[in-house]
């Protein structure tokens, strides 16, 4: 069905965009008017049938009267049926301003005693009670007629006598058409009123949506506060709640970005200032050894700045709400490769770095890049806080879950600090070890991104700590 073009432009503009997509107003209007256009012709046909039935009632009663009047003129005398119908009575019987009238009387042997010879006879097996009037439709001289008939019984007659009167259907059709025309005229006059009421009702119905649209459009770009669901109709409330959920996630993402920018600016200020100081000092020096010392300091500061940038980027990637590619991988193999990369640093500090795999495949669903970052930060943290000659062990355990453990016999962590070490930029008090304070924050974010958790506990056999990351085993349960 075509869209009603008389709808005001401002109402039809309630669409997903301005490129002609169906409007909410138009869709509702279509679904309201389409059934009307289907039902209306059906209702007209039903009304016409009812009108014809109503119009037929009086004319059937007139036919019944004529049949009985004609039957009263039929008698039985001297062993034969007699029809006493004067010419004047026959003329009155045939008179009708609109229709043609036919009558007929048939004797006991089905012979025509009076009237039209071409009116069909009636099956006499249908005879039940005398002087009971029945109706039927017939075709006489190519015209459809409505016929009323009855049977008469006479003592001594060899069978019943058939008396029937019929007429064409012009009066009935004319009266039915007059009735339906009157009904249709009133309906046609009411259609504009109906359309106006529908249009007005829909306009009032979507007014809260238009008000909500104006309110949302009037918001400032930085306003991500939730929309009050009570300001919208009940049917729109799930949509409003979905928008609020989206804005909450968007607000969280923006806060993460702002925090990342603030953290990056804050943390990069110190190494950049050191680089600038060392560079200025080197420019003023003329002693080659002092210049070389300054260059080494600049290189060390550049390494620290690079490490800081990498850590910040890794943290931003772990905190991102963007979906990451997850695949099935064996944590045994991934952790072994990540641990192997830190062997040179362990040897430089004379630390015994070992790896203990699980005896069976430790299959998890995860992102290889993020999980390597997790393992690298745990090993890096253990090597930094374990003195020379110490021991660091990376271990993978398998049960209902897959657990990655990094155990060291370093300085350990006080109980009141164990929950704080996973916060960004937190450093254990009383240590002079260099670091960004982001490694364990990255570990926690990556673990949570994989539906796991990170924790720390004291080493039960000696000094030091055990960091654990528990991940769901592929196809297993989580707690």
VENFENFEN-V324951 format. One record per helix or strand. SS is the DSSP state (~ for helix, > for strand). FROM is the first residue (numbers start at 1). TO is the last residue. If there is no record, write none. Layout:
SS_FROM_TO ; SS_FROM_TO
//
This chain:
~_9_12 ; ~_24_71 ; >_74_77 ; >_80_83 ; ~_87_94 ; >_101_106 ; >_112_115 ; ~_124_126 ; >_134_140 ; >_143_152 ; >_161_168 ; ~_170_205 ; ~_207_217 ; ~_229_231 ; ~_234_284 ; ~_288_319 ; >_327_330 ; ~_331_340 ; ~_343_348 ; >_352_356 ; >_363_366 ; ~_368_384 ; >_391_398 ; >_401_408 ; ~_415_417 ; ~_439_449 ; >_453_458 ; >_465_473
//
